[in-house]
């Protein structure tokens, strides 16, 4: 139901264009542009331009390695569970997921959170800055997706989100993930995907 992926600047810009529907056409994707007005920004930058400016500001102000392939954003996509039955549950689910992101990563790391209602499956894109603490510069921060996306984070994230969802009275029965936990834990240990 959810996954993290890090991107270099060029790809991050393409992802932001996609998130804000700035691309003219979507031949290979199941995007219904007639329904794009149903998409909602639920946190952070409200436009593509604002999101790009925030990313560029971070790259200018926050120390990072000077590499062309530097992963400058982490994108987190959460697909709405099929067990969500109505608009009220949907609103509570997105709000709960948004609050989990804010509480876990902090407001300053979030560029934008956009809900897409114009594709086959409703989903949320959260674009994050992989900023971590360091003692190697005077600002005490750096951009580093490798240190940001740790095994601990990946292992803990879904169960934390699931627990938060279960605390919501109207979502107690919703499963926020679609995998068997032992298989994911084995993948984290071995690096092999055995979910197939």
ABEGO torsion letter per residue (X at the ends): XBBBBBBBAAAAAAAAAAAAGABABBAABBBBAAAAAABBBABEBABAAAAAAAAAAAAAABBBBBBAABBABBBBBBBBBAABABAAAAAAAAAAAAAAAAAAAEAAABABBBBBAABABBBBBBBBBBBBBBAABAAGBBBBAAAABBAAAAAAAAAAAAAAAAABAAAAABBABABBAAAAAAAAAAGBBAAX
